[in-house]
Amino acid sequence: KIQALEFRGVAGAGDDSHLPQLTNLPTVVIHTANNQAPYDKEHEIDCYISIISNNGTKLVADTATIRERGNASRTFPKKPYRIKFAHKQQVLGSPAKAKKWTLINNYGDKTLMRNQLAFELSRRFGMPYTPFCQYVDVVLNGDYKGTYQLCDQIEVRKKRVDITEMTPQDNSGEALTGGYLFEVDAYAGDEPNQNGVFYSTN
């Protein structure tokens, strides 16, 4: 026997022209495969990322991968992440269109301002490159993780560290004139080299 159902109510006051943002900051929503949380710096976890901005009127969304990043910052309850979109994205007015981006946790800085202040000083001093950074709210698998800074992944490419990347054959003469991208890593001795050997810095 088939019964008919009748639903009664009133039209909602909202519409679908705006996506929800948690605050006035852009909202980064990350859904990982099987709700698996990132757990180290080596294993990339498949995910889907949505970045909602401009009062809910602008959306960047793509499949991606996510993993942890950093060294000491990984020991905090609020984890830092590296995300890699499947396709190059220009996010939140960034100069670069790229796949790789970082989510800086700033857990050790209760003001959440020190990195942004340093970058702003760099811009005002006219440094050749200052990392792009934008405050965002991060939601991972339905849990609010806090305010992060969505930043450039520091790498050699246009609109980031815009230098000519050297090849193994660039080993003499004019080919050695640079520029160069150096990383100062206080934790290098805690990670193995290509042969799996650990070198102590003590």
DRENPA-3360 file (N, C-alpha, C; in nm, 2 decimals, always signed):
BEGIN
1 = KIQALEFR = +0.08/-0.12/+0.00/+0.00/+0.00/+0.00/+0.09/+0.12/+0.00 ~ +0.07/+0.22/-0.09/+0.14/+0.34/-0.10/+0.07/+0.45/-0.03 ~ +0.15/+0.52/+0.05/+0.09/+0.63/+0.13/+0.16/+0.76/+0.08 ~ +0.09/+0.86/+0.07/+0.14/+0.99/+0.03/+0.18/+1.07/+0.16 ~ +0.29/+1.14/+0.15/+0.34/+1.23/+0.25/+0.34/+1.37/+0.21 ~ +0.29/+1.46/+0.30/+0.29/+1.60/+0.27/+0.37/+1.68/+0.37 ~ +0.47/+1.76/+0.32/+0.55/+1.83/+0.41/+0.51/+1.98/+0.41 ~ +0.50/+2.04/+0.53/+0.46/+2.17/+0.54/+0.57/+2.25/+0.61;
9 = GVAGAGDD = +0.58/+2.38/+0.58/+0.69/+2.46/+0.64/+0.69/+2.60/+0.58 ~ +0.80/+2.67/+0.61/+0.81/+2.81/+0.55/+0.95/+2.81/+0.48 ~ +0.96/+2.89/+0.38/+1.09/+2.90/+0.31/+1.20/+2.96/+0.41 ~ +1.32/+2.91/+0.39/+1.43/+2.95/+0.47/+1.47/+3.10/+0.43 ~ +1.53/+3.17/+0.53/+1.56/+3.31/+0.51/+1.69/+3.32/+0.43 ~ +1.78/+3.22/+0.43/+1.91/+3.23/+0.36/+1.89/+3.18/+0.21 ~ +2.01/+3.19/+0.15/+2.02/+3.14/+0.01/+2.15/+3.07/-0.01 ~ +2.18/+3.02/-0.13/+2.30/+2.95/-0.16/+2.40/+3.03/-0.23;
17 = SHLPQLTN = +2.39/+3.16/-0.22/+2.49/+3.25/-0.29/+2.62/+3.27/-0.21 ~ +2.62/+3.23/-0.08/+2.73/+3.25/+0.01/+2.76/+3.11/+0.07 ~ +2.89/+3.07/+0.07/+2.94/+2.95/+0.14/+2.97/+3.00/+0.28 ~ +2.97/+2.91/+0.38/+2.99/+2.94/+0.52/+3.14/+2.96/+0.55 ~ +3.17/+3.07/+0.61/+3.31/+3.10/+0.67/+3.29/+3.10/+0.82 ~ +3.39/+3.05/+0.89/+3.38/+3.05/+1.04/+3.39/+3.19/+1.10 ~ +3.48/+3.27/+1.04/+3.50/+3.40/+1.09/+3.52/+3.49/+0.96 ~ +3.58/+3.61/+0.98/+3.61/+3.69/+0.87/+3.73/+3.65/+0.80;
25 = LPTVVIHT = +3.81/+3.55/+0.85/+3.92/+3.49/+0.78/+3.87/+3.39/+0.68 ~ +3.95/+3.36/+0.58/+3.92/+3.25/+0.49/+3.92/+3.12/+0.57 ~ +3.83/+3.03/+0.52/+3.82/+2.90/+0.59/+3.87/+2.79/+0.50 ~ +3.97/+2.71/+0.55/+4.03/+2.60/+0.48/+3.96/+2.47/+0.53 ~ +3.89/+2.40/+0.45/+3.82/+2.28/+0.49/+3.89/+2.16/+0.43 ~ +3.94/+2.06/+0.51/+4.01/+1.95/+0.46/+3.94/+1.82/+0.50 ~ +3.91/+1.74/+0.40/+3.86/+1.60/+0.43/+3.95/+1.50/+0.37 ~ +4.01/+1.42/+0.46/+4.10/+1.31/+0.42/+4.03/+1.18/+0.40;
33 = ANNQAPYD = +4.10/+1.10/+0.32/+4.05/+0.96/+0.29/+4.03/+0.89/+0.42 ~ +3.92/+0.83/+0.45/+3.89/+0.75/+0.57/+3.91/+0.83/+0.70 ~ +3.90/+0.96/+0.69/+3.92/+1.05/+0.80/+4.05/+1.03/+0.87 ~ +4.15/+0.99/+0.80/+4.28/+0.96/+0.86/+4.36/+1.09/+0.88 ~ +4.41/+1.11/+1.00/+4.48/+1.23/+1.03/+4.63/+1.22/+0.99 ~ +4.69/+1.33/+0.93/+4.83/+1.32/+0.90/+4.91/+1.28/+1.02 ~ +5.01/+1.20/+1.00/+5.09/+1.15/+1.12/+5.24/+1.16/+1.11 ~ +5.29/+1.19/+0.99/+5.44/+1.22/+0.98/+5.47/+1.30/+0.86;
41 = KEHEIDCY = +5.60/+1.32/+0.83/+5.64/+1.41/+0.72/+5.66/+1.33/+0.59 ~ +5.65/+1.20/+0.60/+5.69/+1.12/+0.48/+5.56/+1.07/+0.40 ~ +5.46/+1.04/+0.47/+5.34/+0.98/+0.41/+5.23/+1.08/+0.37 ~ +5.21/+1.09/+0.24/+5.11/+1.18/+0.19/+4.97/+1.11/+0.20 ~ +4.87/+1.18/+0.25/+4.74/+1.13/+0.27/+4.64/+1.20/+0.17 ~ +4.57/+1.12/+0.09/+4.48/+1.18/+0.00/+4.37/+1.26/+0.07 ~ +4.33/+1.37/+0.01/+4.23/+1.45/+0.07/+4.16/+1.54/-0.03 ~ +4.06/+1.61/+0.01/+3.99/+1.71/-0.07/+3.99/+1.84/+0.01;
49 = ISIISNNG = +4.03/+1.95/-0.05/+4.05/+2.08/+0.01/+3.96/+2.18/-0.05 ~ +3.89/+2.26/+0.03/+3.81/+2.37/-0.01/+3.86/+2.50/+0.07 ~ +3.89/+2.60/-0.01/+3.93/+2.73/+0.06/+3.82/+2.83/+0.02 ~ +3.75/+2.88/+0.13/+3.63/+2.97/+0.11/+3.68/+3.11/+0.16 ~ +3.65/+3.21/+0.08/+3.70/+3.34/+0.11/+3.60/+3.45/+0.06 ~ +3.63/+3.57/+0.07/+3.55/+3.69/+0.02/+3.41/+3.68/+0.07 ~ +3.40/+3.66/+0.20/+3.26/+3.66/+0.26/+3.18/+3.54/+0.20 ~ +3.24/+3.43/+0.17/+3.17/+3.31/+0.12/+3.14/+3.31/-0.02;
57 = TKLVADTA = +3.19/+3.41/-0.10/+3.16/+3.42/-0.24/+3.27/+3.36/-0.33 ~ +3.38/+3.32/-0.28/+3.49/+3.27/-0.36/+3.53/+3.14/-0.31 ~ +3.55/+3.04/-0.40/+3.59/+2.90/-0.36/+3.70/+2.85/-0.45 ~ +3.80/+2.80/-0.39/+3.90/+2.72/-0.45/+3.89/+2.58/-0.40 ~ +3.87/+2.48/-0.48/+3.86/+2.34/-0.43/+3.92/+2.24/-0.53 ~ +3.99/+2.14/-0.47/+4.06/+2.05/-0.56/+4.10/+1.93/-0.47 ~ +4.12/+1.81/-0.54/+4.18/+1.70/-0.47/+4.33/+1.74/-0.44 ~ +4.38/+1.67/-0.33/+4.52/+1.71/-0.29/+4.57/+1.60/-0.20;
65 = TIRERGNA = +4.69/+1.62/-0.15/+4.75/+1.54/-0.05/+4.79/+1.63/+0.07 ~ +4.80/+1.57/+0.19/+4.84/+1.64/+0.31/+4.94/+1.55/+0.39 ~ +5.03/+1.62/+0.45/+5.12/+1.55/+0.55/+5.17/+1.66/+0.65 ~ +5.23/+1.61/+0.76/+5.28/+1.70/+0.85/+5.41/+1.76/+0.80 ~ +5.45/+1.87/+0.86/+5.58/+1.94/+0.82/+5.64/+1.99/+0.95 ~ +5.76/+2.05/+0.93/+5.83/+2.11/+1.05/+5.91/+2.01/+1.13 ~ +5.97/+2.06/+1.24/+6.05/+1.98/+1.33/+5.99/+1.99/+1.47 ~ +6.04/+2.09/+1.54/+5.99/+2.12/+1.68/+5.84/+2.15/+1.68;
73 = SRTFPKKP = +5.79/+2.22/+1.57/+5.65/+2.25/+1.57/+5.56/+2.13/+1.56 ~ +5.62/+2.02/+1.51/+5.53/+1.90/+1.50/+5.51/+1.83/+1.64 ~ +5.58/+1.87/+1.74/+5.56/+1.82/+1.87/+5.44/+1.88/+1.95 ~ +5.39/+1.99/+1.89/+5.28/+2.06/+1.96/+5.14/+1.99/+1.93 ~ +5.04/+2.01/+2.02/+4.91/+1.95/+1.99/+4.85/+2.01/+1.86 ~ +4.88/+2.13/+1.82/+4.83/+2.19/+1.70/+4.94/+2.17/+1.59 ~ +4.91/+2.08/+1.50/+5.02/+2.03/+1.40/+5.03/+2.12/+1.28 ~ +5.15/+2.14/+1.23/+5.17/+2.21/+1.10/+5.16/+2.11/+0.98;
81 = YRIKFAHK = +5.11/+2.16/+0.87/+5.09/+2.07/+0.75/+5.15/+2.13/+0.63 ~ +5.18/+2.04/+0.53/+5.22/+2.07/+0.40/+5.11/+2.01/+0.31 ~ +5.05/+2.09/+0.22/+4.94/+2.04/+0.13/+4.99/+2.05/-0.01 ~ +4.95/+1.96/-0.09/+4.98/+1.96/-0.24/+4.86/+1.93/-0.32 ~ +4.81/+2.04/-0.39/+4.70/+2.02/-0.48/+4.73/+1.94/-0.60 ~ +4.63/+1.87/-0.65/+4.65/+1.80/-0.78/+4.68/+1.89/-0.89 ~ +4.63/+2.01/-0.89/+4.65/+2.11/-1.00/+4.70/+2.24/-0.94 ~ +4.78/+2.31/-1.01/+4.83/+2.44/-0.96/+4.71/+2.53/-0.93;
89 = QQVLGSPA = +4.73/+2.60/-0.81/+4.62/+2.69/-0.77/+4.68/+2.83/-0.73 ~ +4.61/+2.93/-0.76/+4.65/+3.06/-0.71/+4.55/+3.10/-0.60 ~ +4.59/+3.09/-0.48/+4.50/+3.10/-0.36/+4.51/+3.24/-0.29 ~ +4.39/+3.29/-0.26/+4.38/+3.41/-0.18/+4.47/+3.53/-0.22 ~ +4.48/+3.54/-0.35/+4.55/+3.66/-0.41/+4.70/+3.64/-0.41 ~ +4.75/+3.52/-0.40/+4.89/+3.49/-0.39/+4.96/+3.52/-0.53 ~ +5.08/+3.57/-0.52/+5.15/+3.59/-0.65/+5.17/+3.46/-0.73 ~ +5.21/+3.35/-0.66/+5.24/+3.23/-0.73/+5.12/+3.14/-0.75;
97 = KAKKWTLI = +5.12/+3.07/-0.87/+5.02/+2.97/-0.89/+5.10/+2.83/-0.88 ~ +5.07/+2.75/-0.78/+5.15/+2.64/-0.75/+5.07/+2.53/-0.69 ~ +5.12/+2.41/-0.68/+5.06/+2.30/-0.61/+5.09/+2.29/-0.46 ~ +5.21/+2.33/-0.42/+5.25/+2.31/-0.29/+5.23/+2.43/-0.20 ~ +5.17/+2.41/-0.08/+5.15/+2.52/+0.01/+5.17/+2.47/+0.15 ~ +5.19/+2.56/+0.25/+5.21/+2.52/+0.39/+5.11/+2.58/+0.47 ~ +5.08/+2.51/+0.58/+4.99/+2.56/+0.69/+5.07/+2.57/+0.81 ~ +5.11/+2.69/+0.85/+5.20/+2.72/+0.96/+5.11/+2.73/+1.09;
105 = NNYGDKTL = +5.15/+2.65/+1.19/+5.06/+2.65/+1.31/+5.08/+2.76/+1.41 ~ +5.20/+2.82/+1.42/+5.23/+2.93/+1.51/+5.20/+2.90/+1.65 ~ +5.21/+2.77/+1.69/+5.16/+2.73/+1.83/+5.25/+2.80/+1.94 ~ +5.38/+2.82/+1.91/+5.47/+2.87/+2.01/+5.46/+3.03/+2.02 ~ +5.38/+3.09/+1.93/+5.36/+3.23/+1.93/+5.21/+3.26/+1.96 ~ +5.18/+3.30/+2.09/+5.04/+3.31/+2.13/+4.98/+3.44/+2.06 ~ +5.06/+3.53/+2.01/+5.01/+3.64/+1.94/+4.97/+3.61/+1.80 ~ +5.03/+3.50/+1.74/+5.01/+3.46/+1.60/+5.06/+3.57/+1.50;
113 = MRNQLAFE = +5.14/+3.66/+1.55/+5.18/+3.77/+1.47/+5.33/+3.78/+1.43 ~ +5.42/+3.70/+1.49/+5.56/+3.72/+1.47/+5.60/+3.69/+1.32 ~ +5.55/+3.58/+1.27/+5.59/+3.55/+1.13/+5.54/+3.66/+1.03 ~ +5.41/+3.70/+1.05/+5.35/+3.80/+0.97/+5.42/+3.93/+0.98 ~ +5.46/+3.97/+1.10/+5.54/+4.09/+1.12/+5.67/+4.09/+1.05 ~ +5.74/+3.98/+1.06/+5.87/+3.96/+0.99/+5.85/+3.97/+0.84 ~ +5.75/+3.91/+0.78/+5.72/+3.92/+0.64/+5.69/+4.06/+0.60 ~ +5.61/+4.13/+0.68/+5.58/+4.27/+0.64/+5.70/+4.36/+0.64;
121 = LSRRFGMP = +5.79/+4.34/+0.74/+5.91/+4.42/+0.74/+5.99/+4.39/+0.61 ~ +6.00/+4.26/+0.57/+6.07/+4.22/+0.45/+6.01/+4.29/+0.33 ~ +5.88/+4.29/+0.32/+5.82/+4.36/+0.21/+5.85/+4.51/+0.21 ~ +5.84/+4.57/+0.32/+5.87/+4.72/+0.33/+6.01/+4.75/+0.30 ~ +6.10/+4.66/+0.33/+6.24/+4.69/+0.30/+6.28/+4.65/+0.16 ~ +6.18/+4.60/+0.08/+6.20/+4.58/-0.06/+6.28/+4.46/-0.09 ~ +6.28/+4.35/+0.00/+6.35/+4.23/-0.03/+6.31/+4.17/-0.16 ~ +6.40/+4.10/-0.23/+6.36/+4.04/-0.36/+6.25/+3.94/-0.35;
129 = YTPFCQYV = +6.24/+3.87/-0.24/+6.14/+3.77/-0.22/+6.09/+3.77/-0.07 ~ +5.96/+3.78/-0.06/+5.90/+3.76/+0.08/+5.79/+3.65/+0.06 ~ +5.79/+3.55/+0.14/+5.68/+3.45/+0.13/+5.54/+3.51/+0.14 ~ +5.46/+3.46/+0.05/+5.31/+3.50/+0.07/+5.26/+3.43/+0.19 ~ +5.17/+3.50/+0.26/+5.11/+3.45/+0.38/+4.97/+3.51/+0.40 ~ +4.88/+3.43/+0.45/+4.74/+3.47/+0.48/+4.69/+3.39/+0.59 ~ +4.64/+3.47/+0.69/+4.57/+3.40/+0.81/+4.45/+3.32/+0.76 ~ +4.43/+3.20/+0.81/+4.31/+3.12/+0.77/+4.26/+3.04/+0.89;
137 = DVVLNGDY = +4.13/+3.01/+0.89/+4.08/+2.91/+0.99/+4.09/+2.77/+0.92 ~ +4.13/+2.67/+1.00/+4.15/+2.53/+0.94/+4.05/+2.44/+1.01 ~ +3.97/+2.37/+0.92/+3.89/+2.26/+0.97/+3.93/+2.13/+0.91 ~ +3.97/+2.03/+0.99/+4.02/+1.90/+0.94/+3.93/+1.79/+0.98 ~ +3.86/+1.73/+0.88/+3.77/+1.62/+0.91/+3.66/+1.66/+1.01 ~ +3.61/+1.78/+0.99/+3.50/+1.83/+1.08/+3.54/+1.89/+1.21 ~ +3.68/+1.88/+1.24/+3.72/+1.94/+1.37/+3.80/+2.07/+1.34 ~ +3.76/+2.18/+1.42/+3.83/+2.31/+1.40/+3.96/+2.30/+1.47;
145 = KGTYQLCD = +4.07/+2.32/+1.39/+4.20/+2.31/+1.44/+4.27/+2.44/+1.48 ~ +4.20/+2.56/+1.45/+4.25/+2.68/+1.49/+4.29/+2.77/+1.37 ~ +4.35/+2.89/+1.41/+4.40/+2.98/+1.31/+4.54/+2.95/+1.27 ~ +4.56/+2.94/+1.14/+4.69/+2.91/+1.08/+4.73/+3.02/+0.98 ~ +4.86/+3.01/+0.93/+4.90/+3.09/+0.82/+4.92/+3.00/+0.70 ~ +4.84/+3.03/+0.60/+4.86/+2.96/+0.47/+4.97/+3.03/+0.39 ~ +5.08/+2.97/+0.37/+5.20/+3.03/+0.31/+5.26/+2.96/+0.19 ~ +5.34/+3.03/+0.12/+5.42/+2.97/+0.01/+5.50/+2.85/+0.07;
153 = QIEVRKKR = +5.51/+2.74/-0.01/+5.61/+2.64/+0.01/+5.74/+2.71/-0.05 ~ +5.85/+2.72/+0.03/+5.97/+2.78/-0.02/+6.03/+2.69/-0.12 ~ +6.04/+2.73/-0.25/+6.10/+2.65/-0.36/+6.14/+2.74/-0.47 ~ +6.23/+2.68/-0.55/+6.27/+2.76/-0.67/+6.16/+2.75/-0.78 ~ +6.10/+2.86/-0.81/+6.00/+2.87/-0.92/+5.96/+3.02/-0.93 ~ +5.90/+3.05/-1.04/+5.86/+3.18/-1.07/+5.76/+3.23/-0.96 ~ +5.77/+3.35/-0.92/+5.68/+3.41/-0.82/+5.71/+3.36/-0.68 ~ +5.81/+3.27/-0.67/+5.86/+3.23/-0.53/+6.01/+3.27/-0.53;
161 = VDITEMTP = +6.10/+3.17/-0.51/+6.24/+3.20/-0.52/+6.28/+3.19/-0.67 ~ +6.27/+3.31/-0.74/+6.28/+3.31/-0.88/+6.43/+3.32/-0.93 ~ +6.50/+3.21/-0.92/+6.63/+3.19/-0.97/+6.64/+3.08/-1.06 ~ +6.75/+3.07/-1.13/+6.77/+2.96/-1.23/+6.82/+2.84/-1.15 ~ +6.75/+2.73/-1.15/+6.79/+2.61/-1.08/+6.90/+2.54/-1.15 ~ +7.00/+2.51/-1.07/+7.12/+2.44/-1.13/+7.10/+2.30/-1.15 ~ +7.18/+2.24/-1.24/+7.18/+2.10/-1.27/+7.32/+2.04/-1.22 ~ +7.33/+1.91/-1.21/+7.46/+1.85/-1.17/+7.57/+1.89/-1.27;
169 = QDNSGEAL = +7.54/+1.93/-1.39/+7.64/+1.97/-1.49/+7.69/+2.11/-1.47 ~ +7.62/+2.19/-1.39/+7.66/+2.33/-1.36/+7.76/+2.33/-1.25 ~ +7.89/+2.29/-1.28/+7.99/+2.28/-1.18/+8.12/+2.35/-1.21 ~ +8.11/+2.45/-1.30/+8.23/+2.53/-1.32/+8.19/+2.66/-1.39 ~ +8.28/+2.76/-1.38/+8.27/+2.88/-1.46/+8.15/+2.96/-1.42 ~ +8.09/+3.02/-1.53/+7.97/+3.11/-1.51/+7.85/+3.03/-1.45 ~ +7.84/+2.90/-1.47/+7.73/+2.83/-1.42/+7.72/+2.83/-1.26 ~ +7.83/+2.87/-1.20/+7.84/+2.86/-1.05/+7.80/+3.00/-0.99;
177 = TGGYLFEV = +7.76/+3.10/-1.07/+7.74/+3.23/-1.02/+7.61/+3.25/-0.94 ~ +7.52/+3.15/-0.94/+7.40/+3.16/-0.85/+7.29/+3.22/-0.93 ~ +7.17/+3.25/-0.86/+7.16/+3.24/-0.72/+7.14/+3.11/-0.66 ~ +7.13/+3.11/-0.52/+7.13/+2.99/-0.45/+7.02/+3.00/-0.34 ~ +6.96/+2.88/-0.31/+6.86/+2.87/-0.21/+6.92/+2.78/-0.10 ~ +6.94/+2.84/+0.02/+7.00/+2.77/+0.13/+6.89/+2.75/+0.24 ~ +6.90/+2.63/+0.30/+6.82/+2.60/+0.42/+6.91/+2.58/+0.54 ~ +6.88/+2.66/+0.65/+6.95/+2.64/+0.77/+6.86/+2.55/+0.86;
185 = DAYAGDEP = +6.91/+2.43/+0.89/+6.83/+2.33/+0.95/+6.90/+2.29/+1.08 ~ +6.85/+2.33/+1.20/+6.91/+2.30/+1.32/+6.88/+2.15/+1.36 ~ +6.79/+2.09/+1.29/+6.75/+1.95/+1.32/+6.81/+1.85/+1.22 ~ +6.90/+1.89/+1.13/+6.95/+1.81/+1.02/+7.01/+1.68/+1.08 ~ +7.08/+1.69/+1.20/+7.14/+1.57/+1.25/+7.05/+1.47/+1.30 ~ +6.92/+1.50/+1.31/+6.82/+1.41/+1.36/+6.75/+1.33/+1.25 ~ +6.79/+1.36/+1.13/+6.73/+1.29/+1.01/+6.84/+1.22/+0.93 ~ +6.81/+1.10/+0.88/+6.91/+1.02/+0.81/+6.94/+1.08/+0.67;
193 = NQNGVFYS = +7.07/+1.06/+0.63/+7.10/+1.10/+0.49/+7.05/+0.99/+0.39 ~ +7.10/+1.01/+0.27/+7.05/+0.91/+0.16/+7.09/+0.77/+0.19 ~ +7.19/+0.75/+0.27/+7.24/+0.61/+0.30/+7.18/+0.56/+0.43 ~ +7.08/+0.64/+0.49/+7.02/+0.59/+0.61/+7.10/+0.61/+0.73 ~ +7.21/+0.70/+0.72/+7.30/+0.72/+0.83/+7.26/+0.85/+0.90 ~ +7.26/+0.85/+1.04/+7.24/+0.97/+1.11/+7.37/+1.04/+1.15 ~ +7.38/+1.17/+1.14/+7.49/+1.24/+1.18/+7.46/+1.34/+1.29 ~ +7.53/+1.33/+1.40/+7.51/+1.41/+1.51/+7.57/+1.55/+1.49;
201 = TN = +7.50/+1.66/+1.53/+7.55/+1.79/+1.52/+7.61/+1.84/+1.66 ~ +7.61/+1.75/+1.76/+7.66/+1.78/+1.89/+7.81/+1.77/+1.89;
% end
